[in-house]
Protein backbone atom coordinates (compact mmCIF):
# COMPACT_ATOMS: atom_id res chain seq x y z
CA UNK A 1 0.00 0.00 0.00
CA UNK A 2 1.48 3.34 -1.03
CA UNK A 3 2.14 6.22 1.31
CA UNK A 4 -0.61 8.79 0.58
CA UNK A 5 0.63 12.12 -0.72
CA UNK A 6 -1.80 13.94 1.58
CA UNK A 7 -0.35 12.16 4.62
CA UNK A 8 3.20 13.09 3.68
CA UNK A 9 2.28 16.74 3.21
CA UNK A 10 0.41 16.73 6.52
CA UNK A 11 3.44 15.32 8.34
CA UNK A 12 5.65 17.98 6.76
CA UNK A 13 3.22 20.74 7.80
CA UNK A 14 2.95 19.49 11.38
CA UNK A 15 6.72 19.18 11.75
CA UNK A 16 7.30 22.73 10.57
CA UNK A 17 4.57 24.07 12.86
CA UNK A 18 6.22 22.32 15.81
CA UNK A 19 9.52 24.01 14.98
CA UNK A 20 7.82 27.38 14.65
CA UNK A 21 5.92 27.06 17.91
CA UNK A 22 7.20 29.38 20.65
CA UNK A 23 8.88 27.88 23.65
CA UNK A 24 7.12 28.08 27.04
CA UNK A 25 7.47 31.35 28.94
CA UNK A 26 8.08 31.33 32.67
CA UNK A 27 5.04 32.52 34.63
CA UNK A 28 7.30 34.38 37.02
CA UNK A 29 8.69 36.39 34.10
CA UNK A 30 5.25 36.99 32.58
CA UNK A 31 3.67 38.37 35.72
CA UNK A 32 6.53 40.55 36.95
CA UNK A 33 5.39 44.15 37.46
CA UNK A 34 7.36 46.51 35.25
CA UNK A 35 5.58 49.75 36.17
CA UNK A 36 2.18 51.15 37.14
CA UNK A 37 0.46 54.42 36.36
CA UNK A 38 -2.43 55.73 38.46
CA UNK A 39 -4.48 58.90 38.21
CA UNK A 40 -4.39 61.18 41.25
CA UNK A 41 -8.16 61.57 40.87
CA UNK A 42 -10.53 58.97 42.36
CA UNK A 43 -14.09 57.89 41.61
CA UNK A 44 -16.76 59.65 43.71
CA UNK A 45 -17.15 58.04 47.11
CA UNK A 46 -13.89 56.13 46.69
CA UNK A 47 -15.66 53.16 45.09
CA UNK A 48 -14.92 51.68 41.67
CA UNK A 49 -18.16 51.70 39.61
CA UNK A 50 -19.65 48.50 38.13
CA UNK A 51 -18.69 49.66 34.65
CA UNK A 52 -15.04 48.85 35.43
CA UNK A 53 -15.98 45.28 36.35
CA UNK A 54 -18.03 44.99 33.15
CA UNK A 55 -15.08 46.31 31.16
CA UNK A 56 -12.79 43.78 32.80
CA UNK A 57 -15.13 40.95 31.82
CA UNK A 58 -15.24 42.12 28.19
CA UNK A 59 -11.45 42.29 27.98
CA UNK A 60 -11.01 38.94 29.66
CA UNK A 61 -13.37 37.26 27.18
CA UNK A 62 -11.12 38.30 24.27
CA UNK A 63 -7.71 37.68 25.83
CA UNK A 64 -7.46 34.00 24.88
CA UNK A 65 -8.02 34.67 21.18
CA UNK A 66 -6.43 38.09 20.60
CA UNK A 67 -3.16 39.76 21.53
CA UNK A 68 -4.76 43.22 21.46
CA UNK A 69 -8.27 44.38 22.18
CA UNK A 70 -9.92 47.63 23.23
CA UNK A 71 -13.48 48.45 24.18
CA UNK A 72 -15.61 50.65 26.42
CA UNK A 73 -18.28 50.06 29.00
CA UNK A 74 -21.18 52.22 30.12
CA UNK A 75 -24.32 51.82 32.19
CA UNK A 76 -27.67 53.55 32.33
CA UNK A 77 -27.39 53.50 36.11
CA UNK A 78 -24.15 55.43 35.99
CA UNK A 79 -23.04 58.42 33.99
CA UNK A 80 -19.48 57.12 34.01
CA UNK A 81 -18.26 55.55 30.75
CA UNK A 82 -14.98 53.65 30.94
CA UNK A 83 -12.53 52.80 28.15
CA UNK A 84 -9.95 50.01 28.40
CA UNK A 85 -7.55 47.80 26.47
CA UNK A 86 -5.00 45.04 26.79
CA UNK A 87 -1.87 44.32 24.77
CA UNK A 88 0.03 41.05 25.07
CA UNK A 89 3.49 40.39 23.74
CA UNK A 90 3.26 38.97 20.25
CA UNK A 91 5.12 35.77 21.15
CA UNK A 92 2.72 34.64 23.90
CA UNK A 93 0.31 31.77 23.48
CA UNK A 94 -3.41 32.38 23.90
CA UNK A 95 -3.46 30.80 27.35
CA UNK A 96 -0.42 32.79 28.52
CA UNK A 97 -1.95 36.01 27.21
CA UNK A 98 -5.24 35.33 28.99
CA UNK A 99 -3.50 34.53 32.26
CA UNK A 100 -1.31 37.62 32.04
CA UNK A 101 -4.23 39.95 31.27
CA UNK A 102 -6.21 38.48 34.15
CA UNK A 103 -3.30 39.12 36.51
CA UNK A 104 -2.83 42.68 35.26
CA UNK A 105 -6.52 43.58 35.58
CA UNK A 106 -6.72 42.13 39.08
CA UNK A 107 -3.86 44.48 39.98
CA UNK A 108 -5.79 47.62 39.03
CA UNK A 109 -7.42 48.03 42.42
CA UNK A 110 -4.39 46.66 44.27
CA UNK A 111 -1.97 49.26 42.94
CA UNK A 112 -4.29 52.15 42.06
CA UNK A 113 -7.24 51.82 44.42
CA UNK A 114 -10.29 53.70 43.10
CA UNK A 115 -8.37 55.87 40.61
CA UNK A 116 -10.31 57.00 37.54
CA UNK A 117 -7.44 55.66 35.41
CA UNK A 118 -5.03 52.78 35.96
CA UNK A 119 -2.28 51.36 33.79
CA UNK A 120 -0.47 48.16 34.78
CA UNK A 121 2.45 46.91 32.69
CA UNK A 122 3.67 43.39 33.37
CA UNK A 123 6.52 41.73 31.50
CA UNK A 124 4.08 39.84 29.28
CA UNK A 125 1.21 42.27 28.88
CA UNK A 126 -0.37 45.68 29.47
CA UNK A 127 -3.90 46.33 30.77
CA UNK A 128 -5.40 49.77 31.35
CA UNK A 129 -8.66 51.58 31.90
CA UNK A 130 -9.62 55.24 32.07
CA UNK A 131 -12.83 57.23 32.32
CA UNK A 132 -14.23 58.85 29.22
CA UNK A 133 -12.61 62.22 28.59
CA UNK A 134 -9.41 61.40 30.48
CA UNK A 135 -6.52 63.61 29.26
CA UNK A 136 -4.48 61.99 26.50
CA UNK A 137 -0.75 62.24 25.89
CA UNK A 138 1.41 61.82 22.80
CA UNK A 139 1.89 58.26 21.63
CA UNK A 140 5.67 58.73 21.79
CA UNK A 141 5.80 60.22 25.29
CA UNK A 142 8.13 58.22 27.53
CA UNK A 143 6.34 56.69 30.51
CA UNK A 144 9.04 54.51 32.04
CA UNK A 145 12.65 53.48 31.53
CA UNK A 146 15.11 51.23 33.26
CA UNK A 147 18.78 50.58 32.47
CA UNK A 148 21.17 47.87 33.57
CA UNK A 149 24.26 48.59 35.62
CA UNK A 150 27.86 48.18 34.61
CA UNK A 151 29.53 48.50 31.25
CA UNK A 152 28.17 46.74 28.23
CA UNK A 153 31.21 45.70 26.30
CA UNK A 154 32.92 48.74 24.87
CA UNK A 155 32.69 50.04 21.33
CA UNK A 156 32.00 46.59 19.88
CA UNK A 157 28.97 46.18 22.13
CA UNK A 158 27.39 49.45 21.02
CA UNK A 159 27.99 48.52 17.38
CA UNK A 160 26.24 45.17 17.90
CA UNK A 161 23.37 46.82 19.74
CA UNK A 162 22.95 49.45 17.02
CA UNK A 163 22.90 46.71 14.38
CA UNK A 164 20.17 44.84 16.26
CA UNK A 165 18.22 48.09 16.68
CA UNK A 166 18.48 48.87 12.96
CA UNK A 167 17.12 45.46 12.03
CA UNK A 168 14.32 45.84 14.57
CA UNK A 169 13.32 49.31 13.33
CA UNK A 170 13.24 48.11 9.73
CA UNK A 171 11.14 45.02 10.44
CA UNK A 172 8.79 45.80 13.34
CA UNK A 173 6.07 47.23 11.10
CA UNK A 174 6.01 44.18 8.86
CA UNK A 175 3.21 42.35 10.64
CA UNK A 176 2.86 39.99 13.59
CA UNK A 177 0.79 42.47 15.56
CA UNK A 178 3.55 45.03 15.94
CA UNK A 179 5.89 42.55 17.64
CA UNK A 180 9.45 41.85 16.57
CA UNK A 181 12.47 40.29 18.23
CA UNK A 182 15.96 39.75 16.87
CA UNK A 183 19.52 39.09 17.93
CA UNK A 184 22.89 40.12 16.61
CA UNK A 185 25.86 38.29 18.05
CA UNK A 186 25.53 38.75 21.84
CA UNK A 187 22.75 41.39 21.75
CA UNK A 188 19.06 40.51 21.92
CA UNK A 189 16.45 43.20 21.14
CA UNK A 190 12.66 43.23 21.13
CA UNK A 191 9.89 45.72 20.27
CA UNK A 192 6.12 45.72 20.75
CA UNK A 193 3.68 48.30 19.41
CA UNK A 194 0.10 48.82 20.45
CA UNK A 195 -2.08 46.67 18.22
CA UNK A 196 -4.05 49.43 16.48
CA UNK A 197 -1.01 51.37 15.25
CA UNK A 198 -0.39 51.46 11.52
CA UNK A 199 2.83 50.00 10.17
CA UNK A 200 4.31 53.47 9.68
CA UNK A 201 3.28 54.75 13.11
CA UNK A 202 4.65 51.62 14.74
CA UNK A 203 8.02 52.09 13.03
CA UNK A 204 8.17 55.75 14.07
CA UNK A 205 7.29 54.91 17.67
CA UNK A 206 10.00 52.26 17.86
CA UNK A 207 12.53 54.68 16.35
CA UNK A 208 11.65 57.19 19.06
CA UNK A 209 12.06 54.51 21.71
CA UNK A 210 15.48 53.56 20.33
CA UNK A 211 16.59 57.19 20.49
CA UNK A 212 15.39 57.41 24.09
CA UNK A 213 17.18 54.25 25.17
CA UNK A 214 20.44 55.32 23.52
CA UNK A 215 20.34 58.61 25.45
CA UNK A 216 18.96 57.28 28.73
CA UNK A 217 20.98 54.07 28.97
CA UNK A 218 24.15 54.92 27.05
CA UNK A 219 26.46 51.91 27.16
CA UNK A 220 24.45 49.97 29.77
CA UNK A 221 24.30 46.20 29.10
CA UNK A 222 20.50 46.21 29.14
CA UNK A 223 17.63 48.64 28.94
CA UNK A 224 13.88 49.04 28.56
CA UNK A 225 11.96 52.09 27.40
CA UNK A 226 8.17 52.28 27.50
CA UNK A 227 6.37 54.94 25.48
CA UNK A 228 2.62 55.51 25.41
CA UNK A 229 2.12 53.38 22.28
CA UNK A 230 5.16 51.08 22.15
CA UNK A 231 8.15 49.78 24.06
CA UNK A 232 11.53 48.21 23.39
CA UNK A 233 14.06 46.25 25.41
CA UNK A 234 17.55 44.95 24.82
CA UNK A 235 20.06 42.79 26.68
CA UNK A 236 23.73 42.02 26.17
CA UNK A 237 24.92 38.46 26.85
CA UNK A 238 28.73 38.32 26.74
CA UNK A 239 28.67 34.52 27.03
CA UNK A 240 25.99 33.97 24.41
CA UNK A 241 22.24 34.57 24.24
CA UNK A 242 20.26 32.04 26.31
CA UNK A 243 17.95 29.74 24.38
CA UNK A 244 14.81 31.67 23.45
CA UNK A 245 16.27 35.12 24.17
CA UNK A 246 16.18 34.71 27.94
CA UNK A 247 12.37 34.76 28.39
CA UNK A 248 10.45 32.85 25.77
CA UNK A 249 10.36 31.71 22.19
CA UNK A 250 11.55 34.59 20.01
CA UNK A 251 11.90 35.28 16.29
CA UNK A 252 15.65 35.05 16.18
CA UNK A 253 18.00 34.22 13.35
CA UNK A 254 18.63 30.84 14.99
CA UNK A 255 14.93 30.00 14.86
CA UNK A 256 14.78 30.91 11.18
CA UNK A 257 17.80 28.71 10.47
CA UNK A 258 16.25 25.76 12.30
CA UNK A 259 12.96 26.18 10.47
CA UNK A 260 14.57 26.41 7.05
CA UNK A 261 16.95 23.52 7.74
CA UNK A 262 14.17 21.31 9.02
CA UNK A 263 11.87 22.19 6.13
CA UNK A 264 14.56 21.48 3.54
CA UNK A 265 15.43 18.15 5.17
CA UNK A 266 11.82 17.03 5.43
CA UNK A 267 11.13 18.25 1.92
CA UNK A 268 13.98 16.10 0.58
CA UNK A 269 12.59 13.01 2.31
CA UNK A 270 9.10 13.67 0.94
CA UNK A 271 10.42 14.12 -2.61
CA UNK A 272 12.45 10.93 -2.30
CA UNK A 273 9.44 8.95 -1.12
CA UNK A 274 7.17 10.25 -3.88
CA UNK A 275 9.86 9.57 -6.49
CA UNK A 276 10.28 6.00 -5.32
CA UNK A 277 6.54 5.52 -5.32
CA UNK A 278 6.19 6.72 -8.93
CA UNK A 279 8.93 4.35 -10.11
CA UNK A 280 7.39 1.41 -8.33
CA UNK A 281 4.08 2.09 -10.06
CA UNK A 282 5.83 1.82 -13.44
CA UNK A 283 7.01 -1.69 -12.54
CA UNK A 284 3.65 -2.94 -11.24
CA UNK A 285 2.82 -4.74 -14.52
CA UNK A 286 6.14 -6.61 -14.45
CA UNK A 287 6.36 -7.33 -10.73
CA UNK A 288 3.09 -9.18 -10.18
CA UNK A 289 4.14 -10.34 -6.73
CA UNK A 290 4.61 -6.83 -5.36
CA UNK A 291 2.01 -6.15 -2.66
CA UNK A 292 3.19 -2.89 -1.15
CA UNK A 293 6.02 -0.57 -0.37
CA UNK A 294 8.43 -0.73 2.49
CA UNK A 295 7.28 0.66 5.82
CA UNK A 296 7.70 4.42 5.74
CA UNK A 297 10.46 4.55 8.38
CA UNK A 298 12.62 1.91 6.66
CA UNK A 299 11.91 3.44 3.24
CA UNK A 300 13.00 6.85 4.46
CA UNK A 301 16.26 5.54 5.95
CA UNK A 302 17.19 3.55 2.84
CA UNK A 303 16.17 6.28 0.41
CA UNK A 304 18.13 8.99 2.20
CA UNK A 305 21.18 6.69 2.54
CA UNK A 306 21.17 5.67 -1.12
CA UNK A 307 20.54 9.19 -2.38
CA UNK A 308 23.91 10.24 -0.97
CA UNK A 309 25.84 7.61 -2.97
CA UNK A 310 23.80 6.92 -6.11
CA UNK A 311 20.34 7.47 -7.64
CA UNK A 312 17.52 6.08 -5.56
CA UNK A 313 15.76 4.34 -8.43
CA UNK A 314 13.49 1.79 -6.86
CA UNK A 315 12.52 0.67 -3.37
CA UNK A 316 9.86 -1.96 -2.98
CA UNK A 317 8.76 -4.81 -0.78
CA UNK A 318 8.14 -8.38 -1.85
CA UNK A 319 5.47 -9.36 0.66
CA UNK A 320 3.97 -12.67 -0.38
CA UNK A 321 6.95 -13.67 -2.56
CA UNK A 322 8.51 -17.12 -2.20
CA UNK A 323 11.61 -17.56 -0.17
CA UNK A 324 13.71 -18.19 -3.29
CA UNK A 325 12.59 -15.00 -5.00
CA UNK A 326 13.13 -13.01 -1.87
CA UNK A 327 16.70 -14.30 -1.73
CA UNK A 328 17.63 -13.01 -5.17
CA UNK A 329 15.78 -14.74 -8.03
CA UNK A 330 13.82 -11.69 -8.97
CA UNK A 331 15.39 -11.21 -12.40
CA UNK A 332 17.80 -8.65 -13.82
CA UNK A 333 16.92 -4.98 -13.81
CA UNK A 334 18.38 -2.18 -15.86
CA UNK A 335 18.32 0.14 -12.90
CA UNK A 336 20.70 1.20 -10.17
CA UNK A 337 20.47 0.70 -6.45
CA UNK A 338 17.57 -1.79 -6.27
CA UNK A 339 16.65 -3.16 -2.84
CA UNK A 340 14.14 -5.93 -2.20
CA UNK A 341 12.91 -6.81 1.26
CA UNK A 342 10.11 -9.15 2.24
CA UNK A 343 8.97 -12.31 3.94
CA UNK A 344 7.96 -15.60 2.36
CA UNK A 345 4.91 -17.67 3.26
CA UNK A 346 7.19 -19.96 5.29
CA UNK A 347 8.32 -17.04 7.43
CA UNK A 348 11.80 -16.56 5.90
CA UNK A 349 13.06 -13.03 5.43
CA UNK A 350 15.11 -12.06 2.41
CA UNK A 351 17.00 -8.97 1.27
CA UNK A 352 18.30 -8.35 -2.25
CA UNK A 353 20.55 -5.40 -3.11
CA UNK A 354 21.46 -4.70 -6.77
CA UNK A 355 24.65 -2.64 -6.85
CA UNK A 356 25.08 0.34 -9.22
CA UNK A 357 25.60 -0.48 -12.89
CA UNK A 358 29.20 0.75 -12.91
CA UNK A 359 30.09 -1.60 -10.03
CA UNK A 360 28.45 -4.82 -11.28
CA UNK A 361 31.70 -6.21 -12.55
CA UNK A 362 33.15 -6.19 -9.04
CA UNK A 363 30.88 -8.94 -7.69
CA UNK A 364 27.46 -10.54 -7.62
CA UNK A 365 24.33 -8.52 -7.34
CA UNK A 366 22.53 -10.64 -4.78
CA UNK A 367 23.31 -10.49 -1.08
C-alpha positions as CSV (number, residue, x, y, z in Angstrom):
1,X,0.0,0.0,0.0
2,X,1.5,3.3,-1.0
3,X,2.1,6.2,1.3
4,X,-0.6,8.8,0.6
5,X,0.6,12.1,-0.7
6,X,-1.8,13.9,1.6
7,X,-0.3,12.2,4.6
8,X,3.2,13.1,3.7
9,X,2.3,16.7,3.2
10,X,0.4,16.7,6.5
11,X,3.4,15.3,8.3
12,X,5.6,18.0,6.8
13,X,3.2,20.7,7.8
14,X,2.9,19.5,11.4
15,X,6.7,19.2,11.8
16,X,7.3,22.7,10.6
17,X,4.6,24.1,12.9
18,X,6.2,22.3,15.8
19,X,9.5,24.0,15.0
20,X,7.8,27.4,14.7
21,X,5.9,27.1,17.9
22,X,7.2,29.4,20.7
23,X,8.9,27.9,23.7
24,X,7.1,28.1,27.0
25,X,7.5,31.4,28.9
26,X,8.1,31.3,32.7
27,X,5.0,32.5,34.6
28,X,7.3,34.4,37.0
29,X,8.7,36.4,34.1
30,X,5.2,37.0,32.6
31,X,3.7,38.4,35.7
32,X,6.5,40.5,36.9
33,X,5.4,44.1,37.5
34,X,7.4,46.5,35.3
35,X,5.6,49.8,36.2
36,X,2.2,51.2,37.1
37,X,0.5,54.4,36.4
38,X,-2.4,55.7,38.5
39,X,-4.5,58.9,38.2
40,X,-4.4,61.2,41.2
41,X,-8.2,61.6,40.9
42,X,-10.5,59.0,42.4
43,X,-14.1,57.9,41.6
44,X,-16.8,59.7,43.7
45,X,-17.1,58.0,47.1
46,X,-13.9,56.1,46.7
47,X,-15.7,53.2,45.1
48,X,-14.9,51.7,41.7
49,X,-18.2,51.7,39.6
50,X,-19.6,48.5,38.1
51,X,-18.7,49.7,34.6
52,X,-15.0,48.8,35.4
53,X,-16.0,45.3,36.4
54,X,-18.0,45.0,33.1
55,X,-15.1,46.3,31.2
56,X,-12.8,43.8,32.8
57,X,-15.1,40.9,31.8
58,X,-15.2,42.1,28.2
59,X,-11.5,42.3,28.0
60,X,-11.0,38.9,29.7
61,X,-13.4,37.3,27.2
62,X,-11.1,38.3,24.3
63,X,-7.7,37.7,25.8
64,X,-7.5,34.0,24.9
65,X,-8.0,34.7,21.2
66,X,-6.4,38.1,20.6
67,X,-3.2,39.8,21.5
68,X,-4.8,43.2,21.5
69,X,-8.3,44.4,22.2
70,X,-9.9,47.6,23.2
71,X,-13.5,48.5,24.2
72,X,-15.6,50.7,26.4
73,X,-18.3,50.1,29.0
74,X,-21.2,52.2,30.1
75,X,-24.3,51.8,32.2
76,X,-27.7,53.6,32.3
77,X,-27.4,53.5,36.1
78,X,-24.2,55.4,36.0
79,X,-23.0,58.4,34.0
80,X,-19.5,57.1,34.0
81,X,-18.3,55.5,30.8
82,X,-15.0,53.6,30.9
83,X,-12.5,52.8,28.1
84,X,-10.0,50.0,28.4
85,X,-7.6,47.8,26.5
86,X,-5.0,45.0,26.8
87,X,-1.9,44.3,24.8
88,X,0.0,41.0,25.1
89,X,3.5,40.4,23.7
90,X,3.3,39.0,20.3
91,X,5.1,35.8,21.1
92,X,2.7,34.6,23.9
93,X,0.3,31.8,23.5
94,X,-3.4,32.4,23.9
95,X,-3.5,30.8,27.4
96,X,-0.4,32.8,28.5
97,X,-2.0,36.0,27.2
98,X,-5.2,35.3,29.0
99,X,-3.5,34.5,32.3
100,X,-1.3,37.6,32.0
101,X,-4.2,39.9,31.3
102,X,-6.2,38.5,34.1
103,X,-3.3,39.1,36.5
104,X,-2.8,42.7,35.3
105,X,-6.5,43.6,35.6
106,X,-6.7,42.1,39.1
107,X,-3.9,44.5,40.0
108,X,-5.8,47.6,39.0
109,X,-7.4,48.0,42.4
110,X,-4.4,46.7,44.3
111,X,-2.0,49.3,42.9
112,X,-4.3,52.2,42.1
113,X,-7.2,51.8,44.4
114,X,-10.3,53.7,43.1
115,X,-8.4,55.9,40.6
116,X,-10.3,57.0,37.5
117,X,-7.4,55.7,35.4
118,X,-5.0,52.8,36.0
119,X,-2.3,51.4,33.8
120,X,-0.5,48.2,34.8
121,X,2.4,46.9,32.7
122,X,3.7,43.4,33.4
123,X,6.5,41.7,31.5
124,X,4.1,39.8,29.3
125,X,1.2,42.3,28.9
126,X,-0.4,45.7,29.5
127,X,-3.9,46.3,30.8
128,X,-5.4,49.8,31.4
129,X,-8.7,51.6,31.9
130,X,-9.6,55.2,32.1
131,X,-12.8,57.2,32.3
132,X,-14.2,58.9,29.2
133,X,-12.6,62.2,28.6
134,X,-9.4,61.4,30.5
135,X,-6.5,63.6,29.3
136,X,-4.5,62.0,26.5
137,X,-0.7,62.2,25.9
138,X,1.4,61.8,22.8
139,X,1.9,58.3,21.6
140,X,5.7,58.7,21.8
141,X,5.8,60.2,25.3
142,X,8.1,58.2,27.5
143,X,6.3,56.7,30.5
144,X,9.0,54.5,32.0
145,X,12.7,53.5,31.5
146,X,15.1,51.2,33.3
147,X,18.8,50.6,32.5
148,X,21.2,47.9,33.6
149,X,24.3,48.6,35.6
150,X,27.9,48.2,34.6
151,X,29.5,48.5,31.2
152,X,28.2,46.7,28.2
153,X,31.2,45.7,26.3
154,X,32.9,48.7,24.9
155,X,32.7,50.0,21.3
156,X,32.0,46.6,19.9
157,X,29.0,46.2,22.1
158,X,27.4,49.4,21.0
159,X,28.0,48.5,17.4
160,X,26.2,45.2,17.9
161,X,23.4,46.8,19.7
162,X,22.9,49.4,17.0
163,X,22.9,46.7,14.4
164,X,20.2,44.8,16.3
165,X,18.2,48.1,16.7
166,X,18.5,48.9,13.0
167,X,17.1,45.5,12.0
168,X,14.3,45.8,14.6
169,X,13.3,49.3,13.3
170,X,13.2,48.1,9.7
171,X,11.1,45.0,10.4
172,X,8.8,45.8,13.3
173,X,6.1,47.2,11.1
174,X,6.0,44.2,8.9
175,X,3.2,42.4,10.6
176,X,2.9,40.0,13.6
177,X,0.8,42.5,15.6
178,X,3.5,45.0,15.9
179,X,5.9,42.6,17.6
180,X,9.4,41.9,16.6
181,X,12.5,40.3,18.2
182,X,16.0,39.8,16.9
183,X,19.5,39.1,17.9
184,X,22.9,40.1,16.6
185,X,25.9,38.3,18.0
186,X,25.5,38.8,21.8
187,X,22.7,41.4,21.7
188,X,19.1,40.5,21.9
189,X,16.5,43.2,21.1
190,X,12.7,43.2,21.1
191,X,9.9,45.7,20.3
192,X,6.1,45.7,20.8
193,X,3.7,48.3,19.4
194,X,0.1,48.8,20.4
195,X,-2.1,46.7,18.2
196,X,-4.0,49.4,16.5
197,X,-1.0,51.4,15.3
198,X,-0.4,51.5,11.5
199,X,2.8,50.0,10.2
200,X,4.3,53.5,9.7
201,X,3.3,54.7,13.1
202,X,4.7,51.6,14.7
203,X,8.0,52.1,13.0
204,X,8.2,55.7,14.1
205,X,7.3,54.9,17.7
206,X,10.0,52.3,17.9
207,X,12.5,54.7,16.3
208,X,11.6,57.2,19.1
209,X,12.1,54.5,21.7
210,X,15.5,53.6,20.3
211,X,16.6,57.2,20.5
212,X,15.4,57.4,24.1
213,X,17.2,54.2,25.2
214,X,20.4,55.3,23.5
215,X,20.3,58.6,25.5
216,X,19.0,57.3,28.7
217,X,21.0,54.1,29.0
218,X,24.1,54.9,27.1
219,X,26.5,51.9,27.2
220,X,24.4,50.0,29.8
221,X,24.3,46.2,29.1
222,X,20.5,46.2,29.1
223,X,17.6,48.6,28.9
224,X,13.9,49.0,28.6
225,X,12.0,52.1,27.4
226,X,8.2,52.3,27.5
227,X,6.4,54.9,25.5
228,X,2.6,55.5,25.4
229,X,2.1,53.4,22.3
230,X,5.2,51.1,22.1
231,X,8.2,49.8,24.1
232,X,11.5,48.2,23.4
233,X,14.1,46.3,25.4
234,X,17.6,45.0,24.8
235,X,20.1,42.8,26.7
236,X,23.7,42.0,26.2
237,X,24.9,38.5,26.8
238,X,28.7,38.3,26.7
239,X,28.7,34.5,27.0
240,X,26.0,34.0,24.4
241,X,22.2,34.6,24.2
242,X,20.3,32.0,26.3
243,X,18.0,29.7,24.4
244,X,14.8,31.7,23.4
245,X,16.3,35.1,24.2
246,X,16.2,34.7,27.9
247,X,12.4,34.8,28.4
248,X,10.5,32.8,25.8
249,X,10.4,31.7,22.2
250,X,11.6,34.6,20.0
251,X,11.9,35.3,16.3
252,X,15.7,35.0,16.2
253,X,18.0,34.2,13.3
254,X,18.6,30.8,15.0
255,X,14.9,30.0,14.9
256,X,14.8,30.9,11.2
257,X,17.8,28.7,10.5
258,X,16.2,25.8,12.3
259,X,13.0,26.2,10.5
260,X,14.6,26.4,7.1
261,X,16.9,23.5,7.7
262,X,14.2,21.3,9.0
263,X,11.9,22.2,6.1
264,X,14.6,21.5,3.5
265,X,15.4,18.2,5.2
266,X,11.8,17.0,5.4
267,X,11.1,18.2,1.9
268,X,14.0,16.1,0.6
269,X,12.6,13.0,2.3
270,X,9.1,13.7,0.9
271,X,10.4,14.1,-2.6
272,X,12.5,10.9,-2.3
273,X,9.4,8.9,-1.1
274,X,7.2,10.2,-3.9
275,X,9.9,9.6,-6.5
276,X,10.3,6.0,-5.3
277,X,6.5,5.5,-5.3
278,X,6.2,6.7,-8.9
279,X,8.9,4.3,-10.1
280,X,7.4,1.4,-8.3
281,X,4.1,2.1,-10.1
282,X,5.8,1.8,-13.4
283,X,7.0,-1.7,-12.5
284,X,3.6,-2.9,-11.2
285,X,2.8,-4.7,-14.5
286,X,6.1,-6.6,-14.4
287,X,6.4,-7.3,-10.7
288,X,3.1,-9.2,-10.2
289,X,4.1,-10.3,-6.7
290,X,4.6,-6.8,-5.4
291,X,2.0,-6.2,-2.7
292,X,3.2,-2.9,-1.1
293,X,6.0,-0.6,-0.4
294,X,8.4,-0.7,2.5
295,X,7.3,0.7,5.8
296,X,7.7,4.4,5.7
297,X,10.5,4.6,8.4
298,X,12.6,1.9,6.7
299,X,11.9,3.4,3.2
300,X,13.0,6.9,4.5
301,X,16.3,5.5,5.9
302,X,17.2,3.6,2.8
303,X,16.2,6.3,0.4
304,X,18.1,9.0,2.2
305,X,21.2,6.7,2.5
306,X,21.2,5.7,-1.1
307,X,20.5,9.2,-2.4
308,X,23.9,10.2,-1.0
309,X,25.8,7.6,-3.0
310,X,23.8,6.9,-6.1
311,X,20.3,7.5,-7.6
312,X,17.5,6.1,-5.6
313,X,15.8,4.3,-8.4
314,X,13.5,1.8,-6.9
315,X,12.5,0.7,-3.4
316,X,9.9,-2.0,-3.0
317,X,8.8,-4.8,-0.8
318,X,8.1,-8.4,-1.8
319,X,5.5,-9.4,0.7
320,X,4.0,-12.7,-0.4
321,X,7.0,-13.7,-2.6
322,X,8.5,-17.1,-2.2
323,X,11.6,-17.6,-0.2
324,X,13.7,-18.2,-3.3
325,X,12.6,-15.0,-5.0
326,X,13.1,-13.0,-1.9
327,X,16.7,-14.3,-1.7
328,X,17.6,-13.0,-5.2
329,X,15.8,-14.7,-8.0
330,X,13.8,-11.7,-9.0
331,X,15.4,-11.2,-12.4
332,X,17.8,-8.7,-13.8
333,X,16.9,-5.0,-13.8
334,X,18.4,-2.2,-15.9
335,X,18.3,0.1,-12.9
336,X,20.7,1.2,-10.2
337,X,20.5,0.7,-6.5
338,X,17.6,-1.8,-6.3
339,X,16.7,-3.2,-2.8
340,X,14.1,-5.9,-2.2
341,X,12.9,-6.8,1.3
342,X,10.1,-9.1,2.2
343,X,9.0,-12.3,3.9
344,X,8.0,-15.6,2.4
345,X,4.9,-17.7,3.3
346,X,7.2,-20.0,5.3
347,X,8.3,-17.0,7.4
348,X,11.8,-16.6,5.9
349,X,13.1,-13.0,5.4
350,X,15.1,-12.1,2.4
351,X,17.0,-9.0,1.3
352,X,18.3,-8.3,-2.3
353,X,20.5,-5.4,-3.1
354,X,21.5,-4.7,-6.8
355,X,24.7,-2.6,-6.9
356,X,25.1,0.3,-9.2
357,X,25.6,-0.5,-12.9
358,X,29.2,0.7,-12.9
359,X,30.1,-1.6,-10.0
360,X,28.4,-4.8,-11.3
361,X,31.7,-6.2,-12.5
362,X,33.1,-6.2,-9.0
363,X,30.9,-8.9,-7.7
364,X,27.5,-10.5,-7.6
365,X,24.3,-8.5,-7.3
366,X,22.5,-10.6,-4.8
367,X,23.3,-10.5,-1.1
